[in-house]
Amino acid sequence: MSRLIEPLVLGRVVGDVLDVFTPSVNLKVTYNNKQVSNGHELMPSAITVKPRVEVGGDDMRTVFTLIMTDPDAPSPSDPYLREHLHWIVTDIPGTTDASFGKELFTYEIPKPIIGIHRFVFSLFKQKRRQTVRAPASREHFNTRKFSEENGLGLPVAAVYFNAQRETAARRR
């Protein structure tokens, strides 16, 4: 198994959100100059602004869809709202960043209330531009089903971070 996918398996991203896939495109997610690494924790105060998301690929003619979800909503022990959709950007040209794409759902700030939540960024290669349709709502989103309905196939990259509610004592 690829070293790139191992942390996704250990963190149960593969299984809960995605099927096994082979990463083939670079995906770099950065919040305030801090790059997201699989399984690392970010404080909610550090993720209030939309991240910079850089997408690899062969050239600008290839386009991608980026999906950000929380598979642990409202709590990891009872994720009955799985998955909560935080962001969708489509038509992102390869070798650029998400700001060049089309937002289907604007960035929603992660606000975990109970427990440690995983926030998953999944990147899919589109067959062509303007072929991805917006889902009905943010609630009960399903990355696999969305991919299937829009002909996206397996992801080409994914990364996730953990976050939990900040308490007054932790902010010092």
Secondary structure, DSSP 4 states (H G I P E B T S, - for coil): --TTTHHHHHTTHHHHTB------S-EEEEETTEE--TT-B--GGGSSSPPEEEE--S-TTSEEEEEEEETT-SBTTB-TTPPEEEEEEEEEETTSBGGGSEEEE--------SSPEEEEEEEEE-SSTT-PPPPS-STT--HHHHHHHTT--S-SEEEEEEE-PPPGGGG-
